[in-house]
């Protein structure tokens, strides 16, 4: 598991009390029983942690793997590196 995905898992388990064994790369935030307010709070937490603008990329139906990919892309843009 890469650092970005691991951070998503840590935030979900520590801040939102999601059981660690329920969190998988193919899980959506809806699968993890986060309501719409929790999804917004999750997105804001990630934006603050990484200083990125997720906008609507942290939608309830996006898988954690897809969200991690979006975050990795935003972090690459922020650092000025070109994605492979």
C-alpha positions as a printed Julia matrix, in Angstrom:
84×3 Matrix{Float64}:
   0.0    0.0     0.0
   1.48   3.36   -1.0
   1.76   6.38    1.32
  -1.29   8.17   -0.11
  -3.61   5.18    0.23
  -2.21   4.47    3.7
  -2.97   8.05    4.75
  -6.56   7.72    3.5
  -6.94   4.56    5.59
  -5.42   6.24    8.64
  -7.75   9.23    8.4
 -10.78   6.99    7.95
  -9.9    4.75   10.9
  -8.65   7.44   13.28
 -10.99  10.36   12.56
 -14.12   8.59   11.3
 -13.9    5.38   13.36
 -14.15   3.14   10.3
 -12.99  -0.38   11.19
  -9.62  -1.04    9.53
 -10.73  -4.42    8.22
 -13.58  -2.71    6.32
 -11.26  -0.41    4.38
 -10.13  -1.78    1.01
  -8.85  -0.02   -2.12
 -12.13  -0.82   -3.9
 -14.28   0.58   -1.05
 -16.25   3.75   -1.64
 -16.99   6.23    1.1
 -20.62   5.11    0.9
 -19.49   1.5     1.42
 -17.77   2.69    4.58
 -21.01   4.3     5.82
 -19.84   7.9     5.58
 -22.8   10.24    5.13
 -22.63  13.34    2.95
 -21.41  15.56    5.79
 -18.65  13.08    6.68
 -17.59  12.92    3.0
 -17.2   16.7     2.97
 -15.29  16.63    6.27
 -13.05  13.85    4.88
 -12.3   15.92    1.76
 -11.55  19.02    3.84
  -9.21  16.99    6.06
  -7.3   15.73    3.02
  -7.14  19.22    1.52
  -5.69  20.57    4.76
  -3.22  17.69    5.11
  -1.86  18.0     1.58
  -2.73  21.61    0.63
  -4.59  20.49   -2.49
  -8.0   21.31   -3.94
 -10.08  18.15   -4.21
 -13.28  19.97   -5.22
 -15.75  17.17   -5.96
 -13.11  14.46   -6.4
 -13.88  12.99   -2.99
 -17.37  11.95   -4.03
 -19.08   9.25   -2.04
 -19.01   6.78   -4.95
 -15.33   7.12   -5.85
 -13.22   4.18   -4.7
 -10.35   4.82   -2.32
  -7.96   3.63   -5.03
  -9.42   6.18   -7.49
  -9.26   8.91   -4.85
  -5.64   8.02   -4.07
  -4.86   8.33   -7.79
  -6.48  11.75   -7.91
  -4.51  12.88   -4.86
  -1.24  11.56   -6.33
  -1.95  13.51   -9.54
  -2.7   16.72   -7.63
   0.46  16.3    -5.58
   2.52  15.82   -8.76
   0.98  18.98  -10.25
   1.68  20.86   -7.06
   5.33  19.79   -7.04
   5.69  20.59  -10.74
   6.63  17.08  -11.76
   5.2   15.45  -14.85
   3.17  12.31  -14.34
   4.62   9.21  -16.02
